[in-house]
């Protein structure tokens, strides 16, 4: 087991020979964020570049994600060696940023944030702090996955910060997710229910760093489990279904480190916000529902983020095998950014979503291109003069044309059905697909893609099975509840009738002695109506079983009612067992 498996970000950076600093930043709404800074390179030299670099991790991540692989593949360490002052973010709610000026992280209000709050509070506070500490006027921003989403939100909402960003580089950019081919599409429809469950179970905290993670990697038994072929296959399957087919250059010895530090936690509301982006054909603020939206936004629909208003030079770097960030969605994002510096597909048909962090080829395929863009834009006299020379790769729209599939940018079409999602080898929208790299093992590559598609489709079928099971269970439960309600209502009616008869009998006895026949007639008529009720309603027998002339018949009727009710319950249980085998 590597020596630094249980080490924090600070210890990992130190173990690789770099100095590191910890800085606390307080946001406008009171969250205390922990920033990690690499102020000098490995040789101890001060930064020589003109502007600091700020890196932001993805969802459920932390600053540790950037440095787990060591100096050989770590982008922050390599940028430090290139002369940059490097800062790494930690989003509110993760392992390093669970402090607040007035709240405890165990309180429900602490976890009441989505992507919008991270973009409009965390990023501006971090920018202002870094620029103040370094005496710089601008900084470079590098975001990965969610780190790009929150930047687009910040830049759309906080135009005053455009002049503070020298350049922005998006790795695996995420704004639109409507065309994602990841298995998370099947989970997205249940995100609202999951959010409600997490609000009740953990006050809204979602997948924090746990003791189970440490158990799996900090003892010899757990280490053996983590390094077994079975565990590696399980992790490989999870990665391939969510992010793309497994990388062929991943070092398995890195697994214990990844398991120890990821996931690092976030809010259930934030993950629900991502699910809304998947289900809707737009990039918008958090959707509370029509009624609550009126209260928050004075509109039944959440406002859209205006990407065309972003006046920051931006470069997009994406992977062709990234099923989470689909190429069509990346190209749609590209068509709406007015200051596009470059659009770069990773030069590998196998690059998936996590390869931007932990692939052994990440230095060549990603980090080198990032450094090249930074060196070009870091010069004080550099200014954006237009898009890169030559045709840009675009599979969805013209530069100023409508969005994909004939829809306007940020449309509110929400007609996606879970059952209609079918994974196909190429993009089925009639759009010209991106030309893939052709090499000697093309047939093996196609076979790998087909296996991935089968895995994702099988996962989708499993979700559909659970959905049909839930529907059938609801029907059985409703029927059972209705039968019990009718049974109880009938018993109450009989008991009420008995009380009424008792009161009437008392009145009859109180009548004068010269009218006994009338009193007897009333009593006989009342008893006859009770007997008719007993014969026509099997549920009413339960009331008479408590005492009366028909004791044995009532016992039989009550037993029959119990058998019918619990027979239905038994059928429901057998159905669930059969469906889940």
Secondary structure, DSSP 8 states (H G I E B T S, - for coil): --TTTT--HHHHHHHTT---EEEEEE-TTSEEEEEEEE-B-TT--B--SSSEEEEE--TT--GGGGTTT-TTT-HHHHHHHTT--EEE---TTSTT--EESS--TTSGGGG---HHHIIIIIHHHHHHHHHHHHT-S-EEEEEETHHHHHHHHHHHH-GGGGGGEEEEEEES--S--TT--STHHHHHTTHHHHHHHHHHHHTTEES---HHHHHHHSSHHHHHHHTSHHHHHHHHHHHHHHHSS--SSB-GGGHHHHHHHS---EEHHHHHHHHHHHHSSS-BS----HHHHHHHHSSSS--B--GGG--S-EEEEE-TT-SSS-HHHHHHHHHT-SSEEEEEE-S-TT--STHHHHBTTHIIIIIHHHHHHHHHH-STT----SS-SS----SS--TTS--GGG--TT-------GGG----SS-TTS---------TTHHHHHHHHHHHHHHHHHHHHHHHHHHHHHHHHHHHHHHHHHHHHHHHHHHHHHHHHHHHHHHHHHHHHTS-GGGHHHHHHHHHHHHHHHHHHHHH-GGGHHHHTTSSTTHHHHHHHHHHHHHHHHHHHHHHHHHHHHHT-
